[in-house]
């Protein structure tokens, strides 16, 4: 359990090219026997408390009923593991940050998780950052969607609900190859 948590906390934001080095480092430091292959390809089976392959959890693809391109999430090892990790972290009501290259289905994975949540309890606020987003723009968006409850307490305008605030493209340090 400790190794799994170490991989998906300290090792989660490591770029793909460096994950092999981190994987080997962990295996060298660990006195117990670890499975062959990458620790990133393993998940903890809650029933047996042993490591097993993420690929065993990948489900069969079913096209979305609404047929919208933006709602397509093809189950792969990556989308399966990141969806599982996101859902576990959302249940703990802690902030989550997904890092990754463009085109790795981060946004689609997040919205897929939101669609599975109880809309009677949660509302979702999505803010897309761009190179032109200012702190004032961001503050205005937040203030438009929350109400002051007491001296230092704020909440969503819908009473009785909790707000999940999603910021897309938080870090945009350079112009990419598409000019964005």
N, C-alpha and C positions, 0 to 999 in steps of 0.2 A: 504494500500500500504506500509506504514511504517513497519508494522509487517512482511509482506511478505519479504521485503528487509532485515530486521533484521535477520530473520530466515536463509536466503540464503547468508548472508555475515558473520556476527558474528557466527551464528550457523551452518554454512555449514561444517566446519572442525571438528566438535565435533564427537567423536566416537559414534557408534550406541547405546551403552549401556547408554551413558550420555544424549542422545537427549531427552529422556522422562523428565529428570530433567530440562533441558533448556526449554522445552515446557511448563511444569508446572510453572516455574519461570515467563515466559512471560505472561502466563494467569493470574497469581496472580498480576503482575505489571500493567496490562492493564485495564483501566477503561471501555472500550467498550466491548460489548458481542462478544466473539469469538466462532467459531464453535466447536462442540463437536469433540473429537479426536485430533490427532496430527496435529500441524501446518505444519509439514513436508509433510503431505499428501494433503495439500491445495495449490492451485495456484490462482493467481489473474486473473479473467476473465476481459480482457481489455474492453469489451463492457459494462458490468454491474459494473465494479470496485468492485466486491465482490469476496470473497473466494469461490472456488469450488474444488471438488476432482480431483486430478491428474488422478485417474483411469478412469474418463470420457474421457480423452484425449488419452488413449492407443488405438492404431490402430490395425487392424487385421494383423496377421503375413503373409508375403509373402516371399517365398524363393528367395534368390538372383539369378539373371539370370546367373551369372558366376559360381554358385554352389561351390564357394570357402568357406571352413570352416571359414577362417579368416574374411570373409565379412558378416557372419551371425550376425544379431542383432535382437534378439527376443524382440518385444515390450513388456515391462513390465512397471509398475509404475516407477521403478527406471530409466530404460533407457529412458523413455518418459520425465521425469522431468529433467534429466541431459542433454539430447539432447537439450531440450528447453532452459535451462539455458546457455549452451555452445553457442548456436546460437545467443542468445541475447547479450552475452558478446563479441562474435566475431564481431558482427555488430558495437559495440562501439569502436572497434579497441584497446582494452585494454588487458593486459596480463591476462591469466586465469590459475589457478592451480586446478587440480582435485586431491582430496585426497580420499583414500579408501583402503580397504583390497584387497589382491590378489584375482583375479577371479570375480571382481565386474563390469567387462566390461568397464573399463575406456578407454582403448586403442581403443577398437572396437567402442565405442561411439564417440571418437574424430575423428577417420577415417571416420565414417559414416557422421559426420558433414562436413568434408573436401570434401567428394564426392559430397555433395550438393552445394558446392561453385563454383563460376565461375573460371574455369582454365585459362581464358583469362586475368584475373586480378591478380590471386594469384598463387604462386608456394609454395610447401610445402617441408620442410626439416625435416626429422625425424632422431633423434639421440637416440639410445638405450644406456642408461648408464648400466654399470655393475660394479662389485666390482673391476674390473681391469681398468676402465676408469680413465685416468689421466687428469689433467687440460691441459696438452700439447696436448693430443688426441682431447680434446674438442675444443681447439683453432684452431688446424689444420683443423678440420671439418668445422668450421665457415669460416676460411680464404679461404678454397677451394671453397666455395659456394657464396662468395660475392666479389664485386669489390669496390674500392675506387672511389667515385664520385667527391668529393671536399675535402677541408682541413679536415673537421670532418664529412663528410657524406659518408655513405656506403649503398650499396643496392645489391639486387640479380643480378646475371650475366645476367638475362633476363631483358632487358630494358623495362620499362613501366609496370612492374609487382611488386607486393608487396610480400614479403616472410613471410610465417607463419612458425615459427620455433617450432617444437614439440620435447620436451625432454621426453622420456619414462623412467620410473623407476628412477626418480631424486634422491630419497632418498633410499639407500640400506644399512641401518645401521647394520643389523645382517643377518646371514645365516638363510634362511627359512628352513622349514621341508623337502624341496626337495634338499637341499644342494647348492642352488644358492645364 
